[in-house]
Amino acid sequence: MKINEFMKKRKILIVVVCVVLIAALLGLHTAISANILSEQEDDNFVSTSNINPRYAEIMQRGSQALTQDTSAMASNTVTSSTPSTKAPTTAGTTAATASTKATAKATTATTRNNDTNTDAATVPQQEIPFATAAIPETPASYSDQWDLGYLIAVDNPDTSYACAKITLTDEDRDLLERLCMGEFGTGGFIGASLIAQCVKDSMSFEGFTSVAEVIRENRYDGSTEVGTNEECRQAVRYIFDENHDAVQHRILYMYNPYLVQSSFHESQNFILSYAGVRFFDSWA
């Protein structure tokens, strides 16, 4: 009885205390979540100073081109999305032979499968060390990268990077535009361009002949069922039709460490982080 009377008399006070405690716990949780990666990740985020100052101009030109080319693209009869037979080079090495590629793909697939099955369940996030970009002895020129059409200047560019121009079929174009939306729709034109470059680099350097094959073999898991938007269409056009790249370096893999843990990705060659999504090249 005494407890009930106490509760009745102090009802408002108890509710206020509970609300304050809940708010404090939520605030603590948010702060911890926001800072899980801070010590290791802050230095790896792309600064706005790295973004091409002609970004708005590039976007506007892409929008106009999309409007002008809509009817032509609809009637496009291109039937092949096979990369050029000329093997581009990157980081001073030539493209691998077909048998080597096949072995590398199988190894990568096995590694990533094992990674998915174990990391989230058994490895605390803070125990996975974040890879860092290799900084060259001579400071990289941002303006040189921007003048070549790269959207983001990085401190570790590969000046020998050259990706073959790939012509998309209508089916591949539609699938890629939806993939850009599903993988990084929140990243706008730049985020979609990074995804599109990952796909183009995979087709050019790893020998994949379709977007569907890249999705399957590299295990991209972004939904392709949510449609797309103009920024994603512009990105695909910029990366494939105009044969530009988002960064002056090959990129093949990406993941969001705020959503999933992956020691596989962090064992690869880290290139940059944009809007929380980390992009990597392979070491091979």
N, C-alpha and C positions, 0 to 999 in steps of 0.2 A: 504494500500500500504506500509506504513512504517513498519507494522508488517511483511509483506511478505519479504521486503528487509532485515529486521533484522534477520528473520529466515534463509534466504539464506546465509547471511554473517556469521552467528553463527551456521550453520548446523552441522559442525563437533563437535564443542564444546557441542552442545545440545545432540548429539548422545552419546558422551563420558560421559556426566553427567548422562544420562538415564541408560547407561550400569553400571556405578558405583553404582547408586542407587539400581538397580535391584540386582546386586551382593551383596550389603550390606544387602538388605532385605532377600535374600536367605541364606546368612550366619547367620543372626540373627535367622531365622526360624530353621535352622539346629541346632544351638546352643541351642535354647529353647527346641527343640524336644529331643535332646540328654540328656538334663538335667532335663526333667520333672520328672524322677524317681530317679535322682541321689542321693538326700539326703536320701531317704528311701531305695533305692535299692542297693547301692554300698556294704553295709555290708552283703547283702544276696547272692551275686554272689559267685559261687564256684571258689576258687583260683586254679591255676595250681598245687599248693602244695597239694591239696586235691585229685588229680587224682592218681590212682594206678601207682607206678613207673614201674610196669611190664605190663603196658598197651600195649606197642608195642609187647611184647612177646605173650600176650593174643590174639592180633589181628592176628599175624602171625600163631599161632596155629589154630585159627578159620578159616583162609584162607586155610590152608592145609587140615583141616578136611572137609571143604566144597568141595574141589576138590576131595577128596577120597570118600566122601559119596554121590556124585551127583547121580550116577546110583542107589545106594541103596535107596535113598530118593524118586527117581522117581517111584520105584516099591513098595514103602511102602504101605501096605494094612491096616494100623491102621484105625479103624472105629469109635473110640470114642475119644472125647476130654473132657470127663467129669472129673472134678477134683477128687482127692483122697477123700474117704469118711472120712478120718481122719481130724478133724477140727483143723487147726493150730491156734495158739494164737498170739496176738500182744498187746503190751503195757499192759500186765497183764490181758487181758480180753479174754474170749473165743468167738468163732464165734457166731453170733446171730442165733436164730431159723429161720425157713423158713418164718413164718408169720411176724416176726419182720423185716426180710430182705425185704419182699414185701412192708411193710409199709414204711420202710426207702427209698426204691427205688422210691415209688410214691411221697413221700415228697420231695425228692431230685429233681425229674423230674419237679415237680411243681415249686419249688424254682428257678431252673435254667431257666425254661421258663419265669417266671416273671422277672428274672434278665436280660435276653436277651432283653426283650421287653422294659425295662425302663432305664437301666444304660446308654447306649450310647446316648440316646436322652435327658435325663434329669439330669444326675449326672456328673458334671465336674470331670475329672480324678483325680485332686488333692484332691477331697473330699472323695475318697475311700482310707481308711487307709490300708497300706500294712501289712499283717500278718508277724510276725517274728518267727523264730524257737526258741523253748524253749531250752535254754542252760543248760545242767546238771551242778550240783555243782562240780562234779568230771570231769575234762577234759577227753574227749573221746580219746581213743587210735586209731590213724589213722592206725598204722601198724597192729593192730589186725583186723581191717576191711579189709585191703588189703590182709592179709594172708588168710582170709576166701573167697577171690575171688571177693569182692565188687569193682566196678570200681571207685567209688567216696566215700571218707571218709567224713562223716558229723559230726558236733559237737553234734547232738542230735540223735544218733543211738538208735534203739530199740533192745537190746541184746536178747529179747525173740522172735524177729521176725523169723518166719519160714513159708515159703510158700510151699504148696503142689506141687509136680511135676505133670505137666499136659502134656499129649501127644496130639499133634495137628493132626488133620486130614489133608490130602493134601489140602483140600479146605480152612481150617482155616489158614494153613501155608501161602498159597499164599496171602490170604486177609490180614493177619497180616504184611507180608513183604511189601505190598503196602501201608498199613496204616502207618507203621513206616516212609516210604518215604514221604507220604502226610502230616503227622503231624509234623515231625521234620527232614526232609531230610537234612537240613543244619547243623544238629548237629552231623553228622558223626556217627561212631560206638557207642559212648557213648550216644548221643541223641536218637538214635534208640533203644538202650538198655533200656533207661528210659521209652520210650513209650511201649516197649514190657513188661517191668515189670508192668506198670500200667494195662495192659491187663491181665497179669497172676494173679496179685493180685486181680483184679476184679472177675476173674473166680474162684479163690481159696476162697476168703473171702465173696464175695457177691452172689455166687451160679450161676453165668452165665455159660452156657454150650457151648457157641460158641463165636468166635470173633465177628461175626455179631451182636449177642445179646449185647455184651459189647458196640459196636459202637452205637447201637440204644438206649440202656437204659442210658448210660453215655453221650450220645450226642457228641461223638467225631466227628468233622467236617472236618478233614483232607481228602483231595481227595485220593481215592483209584484207580483213573483212570490214574495216571501218571507213573505207573510202579514202579520199585524198583531198588536197586543197590546192590553190593556185601556187603557193610557195613551193610545194613539193613538185608540181609540174614544171615550174621555172627551174628548180634545182636539177631535175633530170635533163632538161634541155641544155642547161649551162654545162653540166658535166659530160654529157654524151654527145649531143648534137653540135655544140660549140667546142667540144673537146678541151674544156678547162678542168682544173682540179681545185679542190678546196685548200689543200696544203701541198707544199713542195716535198712530198715524201710519200712513199707507198704506205697505205693503211689497209689492213685486212680484217681486223677484229675490233669489236667495241663492246662495252658493257657499262651498266650504271651501278657503281658500288653502293649506292644508297638503297638499291633494291635487291641486289644479289651479291654473294661473295664468290670470287673466282681466283684461285691461285694460278689457274692456267693462264688467264689473261695477264696477270701481274708477272708471269715468267717470260712474257714476250717483250718486244722492243717498244717501250712506251714513247709515243710521239706527242700527244697533247690531250688536254681535258677541256671540253667545251660544255658549258651549262651542266656540269656534273657528270657527263658521259665521257669515259676515257677511251681513247683510240690507240691501237697498237699495230705495228708491223710484226712479221715473224722474224726470227733471227736467221733463218735459212736464206 
